Amino acid sequence: KYLKALLEILFKRLSSGPLIVQNQVIPAISSIAYASESHFAAYYPHCVPILKQLIVSDMSSMTKKQASSLRAKTIECVASIGKAAGKKTFIEDSKWLMKALNELQNQPMDDDDPQRTCIFSAWNSICECLGDDFEPYLGYIMPTLLQTAQINIDYEAYANQAVESGGFGGQGDIGIDHVRTSDIDEKISACSMLGHFCRQMGSAYFPFVKDTAQVLGPLCLTENELFEDIRMIAAAAMPDLICSVAQKFSANDSQRGMVKEIMDFALNQLLTGLQSETDLDVLKTMCQAIPSCVAAGLQVPSDSQIKPTSLASKQRTSLSGNMSIPELERICVALLNALRASMQRRAICAAEHQIEDSQDDDEDARILMMMEFAQEEELQMVISQALAELFPLYKDVFMDIIDRTLLNPILDMSHPKRIPGDRKFAIFVIDDIIEYLAPECAKHLPKFINILIANTCDPDHSVRQGALYGVGVTAEKFGSESLQDFWQRMVATLLNIIDAPGAYEGDAQSATDNGVSALGKIIRYVTDPTIDKKPLIKKWISKLPLRMDVEESLINMRFLVEEIQKNNSLVIGEQGENLAQIAIACATAIGTESAPQQLAKDMITILDKIKQSVPPKTMESVWSALPHLEKTKLERIIEHNS
């Protein structure tokens, strides 16, 4: 709406404004291009020629610093505009800009010259815009990136110098102020670009995988507090290196063994890093990268896939996807050790703060402790997610691996005397085992069910949520099994939970949503003939759509619509008694994340059928029960489709 008028003013200032104005106008245009994306294409010819001319213009009247700053901003602006306008519009000017960047790169520049980093930024934008067409440029930009990523920052020398001189912070200063920040920034930018290009270019990046691995691999393990960002970037790039090699070689290629080679290297760096790393953000990145590396290896068949074996899983060592059972066990043990280290840090933190509290009742100290606990719990959830991503990749053998590595620690963590964070982790892993490793996990189902039962009414909302989600997953995977009185007990428990006072207040809402979803899955999957589903369906529909858990809400609304489309008399009601509540649920869901486009269309069709089949008096009772906003929304939907 405002784009044209705003850009006309900025283009005018760009063409005739003084330097101080141009310095502000150019970043503003760049930001607008980023925000407006493809809508900026119409304005491309009005500004890019001016910006190109500015890049190559004589800036001798400015100071060196002013000229460098203006040119750097202009280069980044052209690249951002090109990315927003798209490849078709930008393709010719991208060639010109890459040539200009090459010439600029060969000119001498000061260490703090902003043009040094703007070149990296422009390469990034151009690569994202051109995609595969960026491949011809890799040959001459990669040597620069690899060289910059290997800049040696002599941290120890600076630290020693600081200690000897007293530093800027007095005796004991660790020397961070002495390290040239431009070196660190350039190293971080170069490492980031290596990972980005590998991710973007896929198989086209293959010629540079080995050199990149030799640079980034060791950086996963570098030790000092200056390099947390670099360690995260290096760890995150490991799966992309595997993907590049995997995409290069077909299943019949004799060199597919290179996938195994790079995969072994990447996993070894990550698993070694887990043993010594202390920064929580780096640890999270490593844990996230590990299952991604394993999944990347599945893109190319290994010899064991091409020549399948008939050995049972307990006898096999070599698996598909360039993995082996001992390697998977090593991964599980490493993640388990990372979890134990997190718990140990948490215990030490609690002990330290307990001592401090006994000496001084400091509210700030308690807040700090809670923050540290929250960070550790976040790491533990990342470890849980990493395991969840690994389980389905090797479903046929993973239950046996869990028996040997994870099962006893998980059962121990689920004990009622353990703190809520431990029990939550255990329940989340149990949920994932049931979800991804059924029916292989059936032998442990009695243990798992007892743990879920014990925690469905836990006062901790997150523990309760995990247990209730597990009930739903159990219904989905083992609904046809005879589980004694489990389903009867769960139905009674769920009805109490979803109608309890405060069920939809604060953090309790997500747990309640999972209780409603579990009820829906019992209705859908459980075949126990002793369960009367008629009153359960009425209660379930009355709680739809879910309020907080969008993913579960979508699952439940889809199920509701499918059953109505099948004319399921249990869901609709033998006399159509549930239609009014169905209308309310659908009307409330339409226009929200609980009803994507096609599902919303199906709901509108259902509402139209309800309008035609429900007696006027029944519809009047529906209107009177609806809140004003929902009533107005439902009226508009029905009127629009009349």
C-alpha positions in Angstrom: 0.0 0.0 0.0 2.7 2.4 1.0 5.6 0.9 -1.0 5.4 3.1 -4.1 5.2 6.4 -2.3 7.9 5.5 0.1 10.3 4.4 -2.6 9.7 7.4 -4.7 10.9 9.6 -1.8 14.0 7.4 -1.2 15.0 7.2 -4.9 14.8 11.0 -5.1 17.1 11.3 -2.0 19.4 8.6 -3.4 19.9 10.5 -6.7 20.4 14.0 -5.3 20.9 13.8 -1.6 24.2 14.6 0.2 26.5 11.9 1.5 25.0 11.8 5.0 21.5 11.3 3.5 22.7 8.6 1.0 24.3 6.7 3.9 20.9 6.4 5.5 18.8 6.0 2.4 20.7 3.0 1.0 20.2 0.7 4.1 16.6 1.8 4.2 16.1 0.7 0.6 17.9 -2.6 1.4 15.6 -3.2 4.4 12.4 -2.4 2.3 13.6 -4.8 -0.4 14.1 -7.5 2.2 10.7 -7.0 3.7 8.7 -6.6 0.5 10.5 -9.6 -1.3 9.1 -10.2 -4.8 6.9 -7.0 -4.6 10.1 -5.0 -5.0 10.8 -6.4 -8.5 8.7 -3.6 -10.1 11.0 -1.0 -8.7 14.2 -2.8 -9.6 15.0 -0.8 -12.8 14.5 2.5 -10.9 17.2 2.0 -8.3 19.7 -0.6 -9.3 21.3 1.4 -12.2 21.8 4.3 -9.7 23.4 2.0 -7.1 25.6 0.3 -9.7 26.9 3.7 -10.8 27.5 4.7 -7.2 29.7 1.6 -6.6 32.1 2.4 -9.4 31.9 6.2 -9.0 34.9 8.4 -8.1 34.8 8.9 -4.3 38.0 10.9 -4.1 36.2 13.8 -2.5 35.3 11.7 0.5 37.6 10.4 3.2 38.8 6.9 2.8 36.6 5.7 5.6 33.5 7.5 4.2 34.1 6.0 0.7 34.5 2.5 2.1 31.4 2.7 4.2 29.2 4.1 1.4 30.5 1.5 -1.1 30.0 -1.4 1.3 26.4 -0.3 2.1 25.7 0.1 -1.7 27.0 -3.4 -2.5 24.9 -5.0 0.2 21.9 -3.0 -1.0 22.2 -4.2 -4.6 22.6 -7.8 -3.5 19.6 -7.6 -1.2 17.5 -6.0 -4.0 18.6 -8.7 -6.4 17.7 -11.4 -3.9 14.2 -9.8 -3.4 13.6 -9.3 -7.1 14.5 -12.9 -8.0 16.9 -14.7 -10.3 15.1 -13.8 -13.6 15.4 -10.1 -12.9 18.8 -10.2 -11.3 20.7 -12.7 -13.4 22.6 -10.2 -15.6 23.4 -7.7 -12.9 24.6 -10.5 -10.7 27.3 -11.2 -13.2 28.3 -7.5 -13.1 28.2 -7.4 -9.3 30.3 -10.6 -8.9 32.9 -9.1 -11.3 32.9 -5.9 -9.2 33.3 -7.8 -6.0 36.3 -9.8 -7.5 38.0 -6.5 -8.4 37.3 -5.0 -5.0 38.6 -8.1 -3.3 42.0 -7.8 -5.0 42.5 -4.2 -3.8 44.4 -3.5 -0.6 42.1 -2.8 2.4 42.5 -1.9 6.0 41.7 -4.6 8.6 38.6 -2.7 9.7 37.4 -1.8 6.2 33.7 -2.6 6.1 34.1 -3.7 2.5 35.8 -6.8 3.6 32.7 -8.2 5.3 30.2 -6.7 2.8 31.8 -9.0 0.2 30.8 -12.0 2.2 27.3 -10.7 2.8 26.9 -10.0 -0.9 28.1 -13.4 -1.9 25.6 -14.9 0.5 22.6 -13.0 -1.0 23.7 -13.7 -4.6 24.0 -17.4 -3.9 20.6 -17.6 -2.3 19.1 -15.8 -5.4 20.9 -17.7 -8.1 20.9 -21.2 -6.6 22.6 -23.7 -9.0 23.6 -20.8 -11.3 26.0 -19.7 -8.6 28.2 -22.7 -9.1 30.7 -21.1 -11.6 31.7 -18.5 -9.0 32.6 -21.1 -6.3 36.0 -21.6 -7.9 37.3 -18.2 -7.2 35.6 -17.3 -4.0 36.2 -20.5 -2.1 40.0 -20.0 -1.7 39.3 -16.7 0.0 36.7 -18.1 2.4 38.9 -21.1 3.3 41.9 -18.9 3.9 39.9 -16.4 6.1 38.3 -19.3 8.0 41.8 -20.4 9.0 42.9 -17.0 10.4 45.0 -17.8 13.4 43.9 -15.8 16.4 46.7 -16.1 18.9 44.5 -16.0 22.0 47.1 -17.3 24.4 49.6 -14.7 23.4 47.1 -12.0 23.9 46.0 -13.5 27.3 49.6 -13.7 28.5 50.3 -10.1 27.4 47.2 -9.0 29.3 48.2 -10.7 32.5 51.8 -9.3 32.3 50.6 -5.8 31.7 47.6 -5.9 34.0 45.3 -5.7 31.0 42.5 -3.2 30.6 40.6 -4.8 33.5 43.4 -5.0 35.9 45.3 -8.0 37.2 43.8 -11.3 35.9 42.2 -9.8 32.8 41.9 -12.8 30.4 42.8 -10.7 27.3 39.6 -10.6 25.3 40.0 -6.8 24.8 43.5 -7.5 23.3 42.2 -9.7 20.5 41.5 -7.9 17.3 37.8 -8.1 16.9 37.9 -7.7 13.1 39.8 -11.0 12.9 37.2 -12.8 14.9 34.4 -11.2 12.9 36.0 -12.2 9.6 36.7 -15.7 10.8 33.1 -16.2 12.0 31.7 -14.7 8.7 33.9 -17.0 6.6 33.0 -20.1 8.6 29.3 -19.2 8.3 29.6 -18.8 4.6 31.3 -22.2 4.2 28.4 -23.8 5.9 25.9 -21.7 4.0 27.3 -22.4 0.5 27.5 -26.2 1.3 23.9 -26.1 2.4 22.7 -24.1 -0.6 24.8 -25.7 -3.4 24.4 -29.4 -2.5 26.3 -31.7 -4.8 27.9 -28.7 -6.6 29.8 -28.0 -3.5 31.4 -31.5 -3.5 34.9 -30.3 -4.9 35.3 -28.2 -1.7 33.9 -30.7 0.9 37.3 -32.1 1.9 39.0 -28.7 2.3 35.9 -27.4 4.2 35.9 -30.5 6.5 39.6 -30.0 7.2 38.9 -26.4 8.3 35.6 -26.7 10.1 36.1 -30.2 11.7 38.9 -29.1 14.1 36.9 -25.9 14.9 34.2 -28.1 16.5 36.7 -28.8 19.2 38.6 -25.5 19.6 38.8 -24.4 23.2 38.3 -20.9 24.4 35.4 -18.6 25.1 36.0 -16.5 22.0 34.9 -19.3 19.7 31.5 -20.4 20.8 29.9 -19.0 17.7 32.5 -20.7 15.5 32.0 -24.1 17.2 28.3 -23.8 16.6 28.7 -22.9 13.0 31.2 -25.7 12.5 29.0 -28.3 14.2 25.9 -27.2 12.3 27.8 -27.6 9.0 28.7 -31.3 9.5 25.4 -32.7 8.2 25.6 -30.4 5.1 29.0 -31.8 4.2 27.6 -35.3 4.3 24.6 -34.3 2.2 26.8 -32.7 -0.4 28.8 -36.0 -0.9 25.6 -38.1 -0.7 23.9 -36.1 -3.4 27.0 -36.4 -5.6 27.1 -40.1 -5.8 24.3 -42.4 -7.1 23.5 -45.7 -5.5 25.7 -47.6 -8.1 28.6 -45.3 -7.9 31.8 -47.0 -6.9 32.9 -44.0 -4.9 29.9 -44.0 -2.5 32.3 -45.1 0.2 33.2 -41.4 0.4 29.9 -40.8 2.1 30.9 -43.3 4.8 34.3 -41.5 5.1 32.9 -38.0 5.6 30.1 -39.3 7.8 32.6 -41.0 10.2 34.7 -37.9 10.3 31.7 -35.6 11.0 30.2 -37.8 13.7 33.6 -38.3 15.4 34.1 -34.5 15.7 30.6 -34.1 17.1 30.8 -37.0 19.5 34.2 -36.0 20.7 33.0 -32.4 21.2 30.1 -33.6 23.4 32.7 -35.0 25.8 34.5 -31.8 26.5 32.1 -29.0 25.5 30.7 -26.9 28.3 28.8 -24.1 26.5 25.2 -25.0 26.4 24.4 -23.4 23.1 27.2 -25.3 21.4 26.1 -28.5 23.1 22.6 -28.0 21.8 23.9 -27.5 18.2 26.0 -30.6 18.4 23.1 -32.7 19.7 20.9 -31.4 16.9 23.5 -32.1 14.2 24.1 -35.7 15.2 20.8 -37.2 14.0 21.0 -35.0 10.9 24.3 -36.6 10.1 22.9 -40.1 10.5 19.8 -39.1 8.3 22.1 -37.6 5.6 24.0 -40.9 5.4 20.7 -42.7 4.4 20.6 -40.7 1.2 23.1 -43.1 -0.4 22.9 -46.9 0.0 25.8 -48.6 1.7 27.1 -52.0 0.8 24.8 -53.6 3.4 21.8 -52.1 1.6 22.9 -53.3 -1.8 23.7 -56.8 -0.5 21.1 -57.4 2.2 21.8 -59.8 5.0 19.3 -62.3 6.5 20.9 -62.2 9.9 18.7 -61.2 12.8 19.2 -57.7 14.2 21.1 -58.9 17.3 23.7 -60.7 15.1 24.2 -57.9 12.6 26.7 -55.2 12.9 26.6 -53.4 9.5 23.4 -51.5 8.8 21.9 -49.6 5.9 22.8 -45.9 5.6 26.5 -46.3 6.3 26.0 -47.0 10.0 26.7 -50.0 12.2 25.1 -51.1 15.5 28.2 -50.2 17.5 28.2 -46.8 16.0 24.6 -46.2 16.9 25.3 -47.5 20.4 28.2 -45.0 20.6 25.8 -42.2 19.7 23.3 -43.2 22.3 25.9 -43.5 25.0 27.3 -40.0 24.0 23.9 -38.4 24.2 23.3 -40.2 27.6 26.6 -38.9 28.9 25.7 -35.4 27.8 22.5 -35.7 29.7 24.3 -37.0 32.8 26.7 -34.1 32.6 23.8 -31.6 32.4 22.2 -33.2 35.5 25.5 -33.0 37.3 25.9 -29.3 36.5 22.4 -28.7 37.6 23.1 -30.5 40.9 26.3 -28.5 41.5 24.4 -25.3 40.7 21.6 -26.2 43.2 24.2 -27.0 45.9 26.1 -23.8 45.4 22.9 -21.7 45.6 21.8 -23.6 48.7 25.0 -22.6 50.5 24.6 -19.0 49.3 20.9 -18.9 50.4 21.9 -20.2 53.9 24.2 -17.2 54.2 22.2 -14.5 52.4 18.6 -14.6 51.3 19.3 -13.2 47.8 16.3 -13.1 45.4 18.6 -12.4 42.5 20.6 -15.5 43.2 17.4 -17.6 43.2 16.4 -16.1 39.8 19.9 -16.8 38.5 19.6 -20.5 39.6 16.2 -20.8 38.0 17.6 -19.4 34.7 20.5 -21.9 34.8 18.1 -24.7 35.5 15.9 -23.7 32.6 18.9 -23.6 30.2 19.9 -27.1 31.3 16.4 -28.4 30.9 16.3 -26.9 27.4 19.5 -28.8 26.6 17.9 -32.0 28.0 14.9 -31.5 25.7 17.2 -31.1 22.7 18.9 -34.5 23.7 15.4 -36.0 23.9 14.5 -34.7 20.4 17.8 -36.0 19.0 16.9 -39.5 20.2 13.4 -39.1 18.8 14.9 -38.3 15.4 17.2 -41.3 15.5 14.7 -44.0 16.5 12.7 -44.2 13.2 15.9 -44.2 11.1 16.8 -47.7 12.3 13.5 -49.0 13.7 14.4 -52.7 13.2 17.4 -52.6 15.5 16.9 -49.6 17.8 14.8 -51.3 20.5 17.7 -53.7 21.1 20.1 -50.8 21.3 17.9 -49.0 23.8 17.8 -52.1 25.9 21.5 -52.1 26.2 22.1 -48.4 26.6 19.1 -46.2 27.5 16.4 -48.2 29.1 17.6 -48.5 32.7 18.7 -44.9 33.0 15.3 -43.8 31.5 13.3 -46.0 33.9 15.5 -44.7 36.8 14.7 -41.1 35.8 11.0 -41.8 35.8 10.9 -42.7 39.5 8.4 -40.7 41.5 11.2 -39.3 43.7 13.1 -37.8 40.8 12.5 -34.1 40.2 9.9 -33.0 37.5 12.6 -32.2 34.9 14.0 -35.7 35.1 10.6 -37.4 34.9 9.6 -35.1 32.0 12.7 -36.2 30.0 12.0 -39.9 30.8 8.4 -39.6 29.7 9.2 -37.8 26.5 11.7 -40.5 25.6 9.1 -43.2 26.5 6.5 -41.4 24.3 9.0 -41.4 21.4 9.8 -45.1 21.9 6.1 -46.0 21.7 5.5 -43.7 18.8 8.4 -44.7 16.6 9.4 -48.2 17.7 6.0 -50.0 17.9 5.4 -52.9 17.8 9.0 -53.7 18.7 8.6 -52.0 22.1 5.6 -54.1 23.1 7.7 -56.1 25.5 8.2 -53.0 27.7 4.6 -51.7 27.3 3.5 -52.7 30.9 6.4 -50.7 32.4 5.7 -47.7 30.2 2.0 -47.8 30.9 2.5 -47.8 34.6 4.8 -44.7 34.3 2.2 -42.9 32.2 -0.6 -43.7 34.7 1.6 -42.4 37.5 2.1 -39.1 35.8 -1.1 -38.2 34.1 -2.3 -36.2 37.2 1.1 -34.8 38.1 1.0 -31.3 39.5 3.8 -30.3 37.1 2.1 -29.2 33.8 4.9 -30.3 31.5 5.2 -33.7 33.2 1.4 -34.1 32.9 1.4 -33.0 29.3 4.1 -35.6 28.4 2.2 -38.4 30.1 -1.1 -37.5 28.4 0.5 -37.3 25.0 1.9 -40.8 25.7 -1.6 -42.1 26.5 -2.7 -40.8 23.0 0.3 -42.4 21.3 -0.3 -45.7 23.1 -3.9 -45.6 21.9 -2.8 -45.0 18.3 -0.1 -47.8 18.3 -1.6 -50.4 20.6 -5.4 -49.6 20.6 -6.3 -53.1 19.4 -4.4 -54.7 22.3 -6.0 -56.0 25.4 -4.4 -54.0 28.2 -6.5 -55.2 31.1 -8.3 -52.2 32.6 -5.9 -49.6 31.3 -8.3 -48.0 28.8 -11.2 -47.8 31.3 -8.9 -46.2 33.9 -7.6 -43.7 31.3 -11.0 -42.7 30.1 -12.1 -41.8 33.7 -8.8 -40.0 34.3 -9.1 -38.0 31.1 -12.6 -36.9 31.7 -11.6 -35.6 35.2 -8.5 -33.8 33.7 -10.3 -32.0 30.9 -13.1 -30.8 33.1 -11.0 -29.9 36.2 -11.1 -26.4 37.6 -8.3 -24.4 36.1 -7.8 -26.9 33.2 -7.6 -24.0 30.7 -5.6 -21.5 32.8 -2.0 -20.6 32.2 0.4 -23.4 31.5 -2.2 -26.1 32.3 -3.8 -25.5 28.8 -1.3 -27.5 26.9 -1.6 -30.5 29.2 -5.4 -30.3 28.9 -5.2 -30.1 25.1 -3.2 -33.3 25.2 -5.8 -34.9 27.4 -8.5 -34.0 24.9 -6.4 -35.3 22.1 -5.7 -38.6 24.0 -9.5 -39.0 24.4 -9.9 -38.5 20.6 -7.3 -41.1 19.9 -9.0 -43.6 22.3 -12.2 -43.0 20.4 -10.5 -43.5 17.1 -8.1 -46.4 17.7 -9.1 -48.4 20.9 -11.3 -51.4 20.1 -12.1 -52.4 23.7 -15.8 -53.3 23.6 -16.4 -52.4 27.2 -15.9 -48.7 26.5 -19.1 -46.7 25.7 -17.8 -44.2 23.1 -21.1 -42.3 22.6 -20.7 -40.0 25.7 -17.0 -39.7 25.1 -17.5 -38.4 21.5 -19.9 -35.7 22.7 -17.4 -34.6 25.4 -14.5 -34.7 22.9 -16.3 -32.6 20.3 -17.3 -30.0 22.9 -13.6 -29.4 23.6 -12.6 -28.8 19.9 -10.7 -27.1 18.5 -7.8 -27.3 21.0 -6.6 -24.0 22.3 -2.8 -24.2 22.6 -1.4 -27.3 20.9 -1.8 -26.5 17.2 -0.4 -29.7 15.9 -2.7 -31.9 18.0 -5.6 -29.7 17.2 -5.1 -30.2 13.5 -5.0 -33.9 14.0 -8.2 -33.9 15.9 -10.1 -31.6 13.6 -9.0 -33.7 10.6 -10.3 -36.8 12.3 -13.6 -35.1 13.1 -14.1 -34.0 9.5 -13.2 -37.4 8.1 -15.7 -39.1 10.3 -18.5 -36.7 9.4 -17.7 -37.2 5.7 -18.1 -40.9 6.3 -21.5 -40.2 7.9 -20.3 -41.9 11.1 -23.5 -42.0 13.2 -21.5 -42.2 16.4 -19.9 -38.9 15.7 -22.9 -37.1 14.2 -25.3 -38.7 16.6 -28.1 -41.1 15.8 -30.6 -38.2 15.7 -28.0 -35.6 14.7 -27.7 -34.5 18.3 -24.0 -33.6 17.9 -24.4 -31.5 14.8 -24.8 -28.2 16.7 -21.6 -28.7 18.6 -19.8 -29.8 15.4 -20.9 -26.5 13.8 -19.4 -24.6 16.7 -16.1 -26.5 16.6 -15.8 -26.0 12.8 -16.7 -22.3 12.9 -14.2 -21.7 15.7 -11.5 -23.5 13.8 -11.9 -21.8 10.4 -9.5 -19.0 10.0 -7.0 -20.4 12.5 -4.0 -22.8 12.3 -6.4 -25.6 13.3 -7.9 -25.5 9.8 -5.6 -25.1 6.8 -7.1 -24.2 3.5 -8.4 -27.5 2.3 -9.6 -28.6 5.7 -11.4 -25.2 6.1 -13.1 -25.9 2.7 -14.3 -29.3 4.0 -15.6 -27.7 7.2 -17.5 -25.1 5.2 -19.1 -27.9 3.2 -20.1 -29.5 6.5 -21.5 -26.3 7.9 -23.6 -26.0 4.7 -25.0 -29.5 5.2 -25.8 -28.7 8.8 -27.7 -25.6 7.8 -29.8 -27.7 5.5 -30.4 -30.6 7.8 -30.7 -29.1 11.3 -34.2 -27.8 12.2 -34.5 -24.0 12.6 -35.2 -24.3 16.3 -32.0 -26.3 16.8 -30.1 -23.6 15.0 -31.6 -20.9 17.2 -30.4 -22.8 20.2 -26.9 -23.0 18.7 -26.9 -19.2 18.2 -27.9 -18.5 21.7 -25.1 -20.6 23.1 -22.4 -19.0 20.9 -20.3 -16.1 22.1 -20.7 -13.0 20.0 -17.6 -13.3 18.0 -18.2 -17.0 17.1 -21.8 -16.2 16.3 -20.9 -13.4 13.9 -18.2 -15.6 12.3 -20.6 -18.6 11.8 -23.3 -16.3 10.3 -20.8 -14.9 7.8 -19.5 -18.3 6.8 -23.1 -19.6 6.2 -24.2 -16.5 4.4 -21.1 -16.4 2.2 -21.7 -20.0 1.0 -25.5 -19.6 0.6 
